[in-house]
Amino acid sequence: MLTQIINGKILTPQGWLKDGSVILRDSKILEVTNCDLAVIGAELVDAKGMCVVPGGVEMHVHGGGGRDFQEGTEEAFQVAVAAHAKHGTTSIFPTLSSSTMPMIEAAVETCNKLMEDKNSPILGLHLEGPYLNPSKAGAQVPEWVKNPDPNEYIPIVEKAPCLARWDAAPELPGALQFGKFCAEKGILPSIAHTAAEHSDVRAAYEAGYTHVTHFYNAMPGFHNKQGYKYEGTVESVYLIDDMTIECIADGIHVPPTILRMAYKIKGVERMALISDALAVAAAPPDAQAFDPRVIIEDGVCKLADRTALAGSIATTDRLIRTMVQEAEVPLEDAVRMASETPAHIMGVHDRKGALARGKDADILILDDKLKVRCVWQMGRIIENTLF
């Protein structure tokens, strides 16, 4: 099937293209051209002057549509993925917060199976824990947080071709060995829920931890100890130019001013936008978080005792709006941080994250308020309010 998107402002890797078109054939982008003359045999889609941009690549998301990936079932995975797709997430890395080994095994089995479909938007599994610092556990279930254990993680990795990323606090005993093991297996190790200072972060980077989980959240910044000043994880990460970061861009987990600062320091190529969304994102009003300790208040998920934030209710479109409308970042950069940059970080940029010939046909149309009006996932329309 041939489709041609015309009359839109198209974001290409080279910048904005006006009066051009995007031509799709089945699941792939056949061409992005500066010509908008109708192609014979193509179904025309009029973008009505709106923005045509690459679909979102969500590299840290726990659930949506009322379902959580910790449930480990195919139904839960499919409902959550579909809920986020309507809001612009065309590729996704389902994320488990700290879990028991049986829960991880169930999610691995489900993810392995769903990824057998080469058109699946699921690109790999992300494990956020359980190898985290208890003092920075936040909303993680404290009973499930522990030190890295090769007797646990090696068998999991051997059974999990789907595993794409695994987070840990690098200062824990055995964490550097864990990071090296993951990196050698092609799994991205990421610094998370940590009290790491500069020496810890530098050692982690050298061991393979090239990425940082929800930057600024669950990690220290500049602080005092007995009257002396110490850099925190935040400053240490800024000092390592090639280390990439992800930020929860809901405007609550990280204030817009700090989102803008991270963008100015790290740049588009090293800063990705994530939702860190829980089951209550893109969900019916009566939906509940998977963790019974979690409530929704002031547009964000919190522990009921209000001691910690516990994830967001955001979606890809909201991340882009926050960066543009509140952090005052150019639209093209906000979109790239939600698509191209995470695709690079997760090693899927050969087929995801940009509108270019040969890439997967994952495409969004955004109106002037940055609301999603149409979504193609692998060339198939899954949301359409254009007509």
MARFIZA-69843 format. One record per residue: z, x, y of N, C-alpha, C, O, CB in turn; residue in one letter. Coordinates in steps of 0.2 Angstrom, whole numbers, plus 5000, padded with zeros to 4 digits. Atoms other than C-alpha are relative to their C-alpha. Glycine has a CB too. Example, Ala and Ser with C-alpha at 12.3 -4.5 7.8 and 13.67 -1.06 7.14 Angstrom:
500050044994503950624978500050045006500350095005500649955000A499949964994503650684995500349965005500449995011499350025002S
***
This chain:
500050044994500050005000500050045006500450095007500649955000M500149974994499550065017500349965006500149915007499350025002L499650034994500650035033499950045006499950105005500749984998T500149964993500350085051500449975005500449915007499250005002Q499550024994501750075064499750025006499550085007500750034999I500349994994500950065081500549985006501049945005499349975001I499750034994501550035099500750025001501149985003499849935001N499349984999503150135098500050075003499550115003500350004993G499849934998503950295105500350034994500850024992500550005006K499949975006503950405090500450075001500150115005499450014996I499649944999505250545088499750054994499950034988500749994999L500349955005504350695079500450065000500850075005499250015001T499649945000505050865075499850045007500250085009499950054994P500249964994504050925091500249965006500149985012499350005000Q499850044994504750785102499849935000499549914995499950045007G500250074999504350615108499249995000498950035004500349965006W500750015000502550545105499949935002500149884999499750024993L500250064998501850405114499349984998498950034998500149995008K500750035002500350295110499750034994499150044993499550025006D500349975006500250365093500249954994500349894996500450074998G499850045006500650295075500350044995500150104994499449964998S499749975006501550325059499649964994499749904994500850005000V500350035006500550295043500350014994500550074992499250025000I499649995006501450265027499549984994499149934995500649955000L500350025006500750255010500550004994500750054992499350054998R499450015005501950184997500650035002500950015007499850044993D499349974998503550294998499950065005500550095006500350024994S500049944996502850435009499749995006499349945007499650054996K500350004993502350465027499350044999499350104997500450045005I500649975001500450495026499850045006499550105005499549954999L500249964994500250555044500449975006500549915006499249995001E499750024993501050545061499550035005499450095005500750035001V500649984996499650545074500049985007500449935008499349984996T500050024993499350535092499549945002499349935007499950065005N500550064999498050395089500349944997500649944992499350024996C499850075002498450215088499549954998499649894997500549975005D500650055003496750145082500249984993500450024989499450045001L499950035006496950035068499750034994499150044994499949925000A500349975006496650115051499849944995500249894994500650044996V500350055005495550015039500449994994500650044991499350024999I499650025006496549925026500750015001501149994996499850054994G499349994999498249965034500349935002500049905006500150055004A499650064997499549825037500350035007500750085007500549984995E499849984993499949845056500749975001500849915000499549985005L499450024998501749845062500150025007500050085009500650034996V500049994993501949825081500750025001501249975001499749945004D499349984998503549925087500249975006500749985008500050074999A499850034994503449835103500350045005500750025009500449944999K499849954995503749985113500750034999500950075003500049975007G499449975002505350025104500050074997499450104996500449954995M499949935003505950195097499950004992500249964989500650035002C500149995007505250245080500350074998500150125000499349994998V499649945002506450375072500250014993500149964989500750005004V499849995007506950455056500649964998501149955002500150074998P499550045002508150355045500650054999500650114999499949974993G499449965000509950415044500250034993500150004988500649965002G499749975006510650535031500750015001501050055005499650075000V499350004999512450495029500350044994500350034988500349934999E499849955005513350645021500849994999501150034995499950065003M499350015001515150575022500249925001500349905007500550045004H499950074999515450385018500449984994500149994988499449965001V499650025005516750305007499849934997500049924991500750005001H500250075003516050125005499849965006499749985012500649974997G500250054995515449975014499849934997499849934991499450035004G500150065003515049795012500649974996500449924992499450004996G499550025004516749765005500250044994500650024990499949934998G500049965006516549894991500250075001499950105007499449994995R499849934999517250074989499750044994499750014988500750015000D500349965005516450214979500550024995500350044990499650065003F499449985005518150254971500049954995500349964989500650005004Q500050055005517850094961499650034994499850014988499749935002E500449975005516550194951499549964996499249994992500550034995G500550045003515450054946499450005003499350015009500349924999T500750014997513650024948500049955006499649965011499549994995E500050054995513949864957500350025007500050015012500449944998E499749984994515149944970499550055004499550045010500750034998A500449954997513950084973499449975003499249985009499750054995F500650034998512449974975500149955006499849955011499749954995Q499850054994513349844987500150045006499950035012500649964998V499849964994514049984998499350035003499350045009500550064998A500649974998512350074999499649955004499349975009499650034994V500450054997511449915003500349985007499949975012499949944996A499750014994512649875017499950055005499750035011500849994999A500149954995512450035026499250015001499050025007500250074998H500749994999510550035024499849955005499349975009499649984993A500250054995510449875035500150035007499950015012500349944999K499849974993511249985049499750075001499950115005500750005000H500449944999510050135047500150064996499850114997500150025007G499849955005510750235033499450004994499549954990500750004997T500650005005509150275022500150054994499850044989499450015003T499849965005509950415012500750015001501050015006499650075001S499350015000511750425007500350054995500050064989500249934999I499749965004512950544999500749964999501249975003500250075002F499450045001514350424992500650054999500650104996500049964993P499549954999516050504995500649974997500849914998500250015007T499450025003517650494985500650045004500650105004500150014993L499449964998519350534994500450024994500250014988500449955005S499649975006520650614983500149954995500449894996500750035003S500050055006520550534966500350034994500450094994499349974999S499849975006521250554949499350024996498850004998500349944995T500549975004520150644936499649944997499049954997500250054995M500450055003519650484927499649965005499049945004500549954997P500350034994519150404944499350045001498850025003500449995006M500549964999518050554947499550004995498950004996500250075001I500550005006517250554930499649935000499049944998500450004993E500350075000516850364932499450005005498949985004500549945001A500550004994515950394949499550054998498950045000500450035006A500549965002515050544942499549974995498949984996500350074996V500550035005514350444927499649955004499049955002500549974995E500450054996513750304939499550035004498950015004500549965004T500449974995513050424952499450034996498850034998500350055004C500549975004512150524938499449954998498849964998500350034994N500550055003511350364931499649975006499049965005500449944997K500450034995510850284948499550055003499050035005500549985006L500449954998510050454953499450014996498950054998500350065002M500649995004508850444939499449965003498849985001500149974993E500550034996507850324950499850055006500250065010500249935002D500249954995506850444960499949975007499950015012499350034998K500050044994506750314974500749985003500749955008499549945000N499450024998508550294975500250035007500150095008500650024995S499849974994509350324992500650044999500850085004500249955005P499449965001510850404984499750074998499350084993500449974994I500349935001510550594985500550054997500450114995499850035006L499549955003512150664977500749975002500849935006500050075003G499350034999514050634976500450065004500350125003500349994993L499549964996515350704988500749994998500949934999499849995008H499350015002517150734983500450035006500450095007500150044993L499649984995518350744997500750014997501149964998500049955006E499349995003519850814988499950004992499349994990500549955002G499350014998520950814979500450075002501050075003500449974994P499849934999521151004983500150015008499850055011499650054997Y499850004993521950975000500750025002501150024998499849935003L499349984998523451035010500449945001500249905005499950045007N499550065000524850905008500249995008500349935010500650014996P499850014994525350935026499549975005499649955010500350075003S500650024996523650885033499649944996499149934997499550055002K500350055005523350745019499849945004499349915002500449994995A500250064997523250605032500149944996500649934993499350015003G500050075004522750445023499950014993499849964989499549955003A500149985007522450535007500649984996501249984998499850074998Q499450025005523550464992500450074999500150114995499749974994V499749945000524850604993500150024992500250084991500749995003P499849985007525250594974499450034996499450064991500249944996E500649975003523450644970499750075003499250095001499449955001W500249944996523350794982500350064996500950064994500250005007V499749945005523550964972499650065002499150065006499949984993K500449944999522951144972499450004995499449974990500550064998N500650005004521251184964500250034993500650084992499550055003P499849985007521351204945499350004996499049954995500449944997D500650005003519851274936499949974993499449954991499950084999P500050045006520351184920499849935002499649894997500750004997N500250074998519951024930499350005003498849975000500549975005E500750014997518451064941499450034996498950014998500150045007Y500549975004517451174929499749954996499149944996500250064996I500350055004517251034917499649945004499149915001500549974995P500350054995516850904931499350035002498849995001500449995006I500749984997515451014938499550004994498949994995500150075003V500449995006514751044920499749934998499149934996500350034994E500250075002514550854918499749965006499549915005500649964998K500250044994513950814936499450035003499550075008500650005005A500649974997512150864940499949965007499649995011499449994996P500050044994512450734954500450035006500350015011500249934999C499549974995513850834963499650045005499350105003500550044996L500449964995513150894979500550045005500350095008499649955005A499549974995514750934989500749994998500949944995499949975007R499350015002516650964986500450045005500350095007500150034993W499649984994517950985000500650034997500950014992500149955005D499349985002519551084999500350045006499950065011499950054994A499649964995520851175010500050074998500350094993500749975001A500149935003520451355009500650055000500650104996499550045004P499349965000522251425012500449984993500850024992500449985006E499750015006522751344995499950054995499450084995499849934997L500149955005523051454980499449984996499349924993500650004995P500650025004521451464970499449975004498949965001500149964995G500650044997520351384984499450055002498950025002500349985007A500649964999519251534988499650014993499050014994500350075002L500450005007518851554969499649944999499149944997500550014995Q500450075001518451364969499450005005498949985002500549955002F500550004996517351384984499450054998498850034998500250035007G500649965003516351534976499749974994499149974994500350074998K500350045006516151434960499549955002499049945000500649974996F500550054998515451284969499450035003498850005002500449965006C500649984997514251384980499650034995498950024995500250065005A500449985006513651474964499649954996499149964994500450054996E500350055004513251314956499649955005499349905003500649954997K500450044995512351244972500349945003500049905005499349984996G499650054997513751134977500350025007500550085007500549974995I499749974993514251144996500749995000501049935000499649955005L499350014999516051184998500149995007499850035011500450074997P499950024993516751115014500850015001501249984997499749935002S499349994998518351155023500349935002500049905006500150055006I499850074999519450995024500850005000501150034996499749954995A499350015001521250935027500450064999500750084994500149954994H499849935001521851105031500450025006500449995011499450055000T499649974995523051205041499850085001500150125004500850014998A500249934999521951365041499950025007499849995012499350004997A500149974993521951485055499450054999499150054994500750045001E500749965000520651625059499950044994499350044991500050045006H500149965006520951735044499849964994499449984990500650044999S500250055006520851585032499349985001499049984996500549955000D500650034999519351515040499450064999498950044995499949975007V500549955001518451685040499950024992499450034990500250075004R500149995007518851715022499749954996499349964991500850014997A500450065003518251545017499350005001498949994997500349935003A500750004998516651565026499750064995499150054993499950025007Y500349945004516351735016500049984993499650004989500450065001E500050035007516751635000499549954999499449934993500749984998A500550055001515451505003500149945004499749895004499949994993G499950064996516251375014499750005007499950035012500849995001Y500450004994514951355027500049945004499749935009499250024998T500050074997515351175032500749985001501250004998499649954996H499350034998516851085040500049935000499649905003500350035006V500050085001517350905035500449975006500850005009500449994994T499850044994517650785050500450045004501050045005500549944997H499749954995517950915063500449975005500349925007499450045003F499550024996519450905073500549954997501149954999499849965006Y499550045004520250775061500350044994499950074990499649944998N499749975005521550835049500050085000499950114994499849974993A500049935000521551015055500350025007500349985012499350035000M499749994994522551105069499550045005499050075003500650054999P500349974994521851165086500550065002501050074999499849965005G499649954997522651295097500749985001500849925002499750025007F499350025000524551295095500550065001500350125001500149974993H499549954999526151385098500450014993500649964990500549985006N499549985005527351475085500550045003500350105005499650034994K499549964997528951535092499850035006500050095007500350054994Q500249984993528251555109499350045000499150055006500550055002G500649975000526651645103499449954999499549904996500050064995Y500650045001524851575104499650024994499550074993499650005007K500449995006523851555089499449955000499449895002500449984993Y500650045001522051495086500149954994500449974989499350045000E500050045005521851345075499450004996498950044997500249935002G500650005003520551295063499449985004498850015004500049944994T500550024995519551215077499750065003499150075003500249955005V500349944997519351375087499750054995499250084997500650035004E500349965005519051475072499349994997498950034997500550014994S500650025002517651375067499550015005498950035004500049924998V500549984995516851385084499850075001499250085003500449985007Y500149935000516951575083499550024995499250084995500650044999L500549985006515851575067499449965002499349905000500349984993I500650034998514151535074499649964995499449904996499550055003D500550035005513251485058500449954996500149914992499850054995D499750055003514651375052499849935003499949925009500850015000M500250074997514151185053500649964999501149974996499449984995T499450044999515251045057499749934999499149915000500350005007I500250075000515150855055500649965004501249985004500049974993E499550034996516050735067499949924999499449904998499950015008C500050075001516550555065499949975007500349975011500749974997I500250024993515650485080500149925001499649895003499250025001A499950074999516450315081500349995007500549945010500549974995D499650004994517250365098500749995000501049995005499749945004G499350015001518950335091500350064996500850094999500249944996I499849945004519250475078500050065004500450115005499650014994H500149944995518550605091499849975006499349935007499550054997V500250034994518550555109499350025002499150085001500550025006P500749984998516750555117500050065004499550105003499849945005P500049944997517250695128500050064996499650114997500650015005T500049955005517650805113499450004996499150064994500649994996I500750005004516050745104499550045004499150085001499849934999L500549974996515050805119500250085000499750125000500149985007R499849935000516050975119499750034994499450094994500750015001M500349975006515651005101499350004999499050054997500349954994A500749994999513850965104499850065004499350095002499749935003Y500249954996513751085118500150074997499850124998500449995007K499949945003514551225108499650014994499350074993500850004999I500349995006513851205091499249985000498850014996500349954994K500750024999512151125096499849954995500149944990499650064999G500350065005511050995087499950034993500149994988499349985003V500149975007510651115072500650014996500650014990499650065001E499449995004512451135067500549955001501149964999500350075003R499550065000513250965071499749944997499249925000500249995007M500250065003513050815060500549955002501149965003499950014992A499650064999513650635063500149974994499749964989499649965005L499850045006514650545050500349945002500649945007500450054995I499650064999515450375048500750014997501249995000499749944998S499350005004516850425036500249924999500849914999500550045003D499850075001516750235033500349984994500250014989499349965001A499650035006517850135021499649944998499149925002500749995002L500350065002517449975012499949955005499449905004500449974994A500050064995517749865027499450015005499349975010500650005004V500650004996516149935036499549964998499449954992499850085000A500650045002514649825037500249954995499949944990499450044998A499750055006515749695027500249945003500249935009500650044997A499850074998516249515028500750015003501150055002500049954994P499350004997517749475039500650004996501150034998500049945005P499450005004518949455025500050064995500450064991500049934996D500049945004518549625017500650045001500850045006499350045001A499449965000519949735013499850074998499450084994500649974995Q500149935002520049925011500250014993500649974990500450055004A499849985007520149994993500750024999501150004995499550054997F499349985000521850074997500449955004500349935009500050075004D499650064997523149935000500450035006500749985009500449974995P499649984995524050045012499650005007499950015012500250084999R500550004994522550035025500049935003499949885000499450034998V500150064996522449905039499450025005499250085006500649985004I500550004995521049875052500449985007500649935007499449964999I499650024994521749885070499650045005499450105005500750025000E500349974994520849925087499350034998499150085000500550055003D500749985002519149945078500050074996499550104996499650025006G500049945004519750085066500549984994500949944995500250065004V499650015006520550095049500650055001500650115003499750024993C499349965000522450155049500449994994500349944991500349985007K499550025005523850175037500449955004500549955010500450064999L499650054998524950025039500650025005500849985009500249954995A499549974996526350135046499850035006500250065010500550044996D500349974994525150195059500250085001500250105007500249965006R499949935000525550375055499350045000499350105002500450034995T500749965001523650425052499449955001499549894998500050044994A500650045000521950355055499750014992499950064989499450035005L500150005007521150315038499249994999499049964994500449954996A500750015001519250315040499849955005500249925009499849974993G500350054995518050205051499749944997499749934991499550045004S500450065002517150045051499350015003498949965004500349935002I500649984996515650135059499450004995499550004989500050065003A500649995003513850135053499550055004499750075009499649934999T500449954997512350255057499849985007499850025012499450014996T500250024993511750145072500650015005500550035011499849935000D499450004995513550145080500150085001500250095007500649974997R500049934999513550335078499650035005499750065010499950054994L500549984995511950355088500249975007500250015012499349984998I499850034994512550235101500650035003500650045009500249924999R499449964997514250325103499850065004500050085009500550014995T500249944997513350485106499649995006499750035011499650044995M500450014995512150415118500349975006500349995012499449964999V499750054995513150285128500750035002500850015008500049934997Q499349984998514850365128500050085001500450105005500549984995E499949934999514650555125499450035004499450095005499950034993A500549994995513050555136499550064997499450115001500350035006E500549955004511950655123499349975000499349914999500350014993V500750025000510050635124499949964993500149984988499550055001P500150045006509450505111499750044995499950044989499549945002L500349965006508350625102500450054997500450064991499450045004E499549955003509750745099500549964996500749984990500450045006D499550045004510950605093499649984994500049984989500249935004A500450025006509550545081500050064995500150054989499349975002V500149945004509250725075500750014996500750034990499850065004R499449985003511150745072500249954994500649964990500650005005M499950055005511150585061499550004995499649974990500049935003A500649995005509550635051499850074998500050094993499449965003S500249935002508850805052500550054999500550084994499650025006E499449955002510450905053500349994994500450044990500550005006T499750015006511350825039499550014994499750044989500349934999P500549995005509750835029499950084998499950104993499349985002A499949935001509751025032500650034997500650064992499950045007H499449985003511551045028500049994993500350034989500649975004I500050025007511350955012499450024995499450004990500149924999M500649975003509751045007499549954997499249964992500350034994G500550055001508650895007499549995005499149945005500349934998V500450014995507650925022499250014998498850005002500150055006H500749995002506050965012499749934999499149924999500050034993D500250065001505950775010500349955005500049895005500049974993R499650044996507150695022500150025007500150085008500749984997K499749984994507750685040499550015006499750035011500350064999G500549994995506150695050499449954999499249944993499850075001A500650035001504550595053499450055001499250085006499949955006L500649955001503150715047499649994994499949954989500350075000A500450015006501750715035500350034993500650084993499350035001R499749985006502350725017500749984999501049984993499950074999G499350025001504150665020500049934997499649894998500450015007K499850075003504950515012499949955006500149975012500650004997D500150054995504550355022500649975001500749915000499449954998A499350024998506350335029499949995007500050045011500650044997D500250014993506050255046500449945003500649895000499349995001I499650054996507050155059499649985006499350035009500750025002L500350024993506450055074500749985004501049935001499549945000I499450014995507850055088499849965006499349995009500450065001L500250034993507749935103500450045005500750095004500249935000D499749964994508349985120500750005001501050045004499749965007D499350005001510149945116500250044994500850044992500349935000K499949965006509950055101500349964994500749994990500550065001L499950045005510149915089499450014995498850024997500149935002K500550005005509249925072499649945000499849894999500350024993V500450065000507749815072499550004994499349954991499549995006R500350005007506849875056500150064997500350125000499250005002C499849945004507249995042499550004994499449954990500749994997V500449995006506050065029500450064996500650114999499350035002W499749955005506850155014499550024995499349974991500749984998Q500549985005505550255004499449955000499149934995500350004993M500650044999504150145012500149934999499749895000499550024995G499850075001505049985008500449975006500950005007500349984993R499650034995505649865022500649974997500549934993499549955004I499450035002507449825019500449965005500949925004500450054997I499750044995507949755036499449995005499150045007500650045003E500550014995506749675049500249945004500249885002499349994996N499950054995507149575065499550015005499649985011500750005003T500549994995505549625074499649945000499449925006499550064998L500450065000504649465069500249964994499949904993499250024999F
***
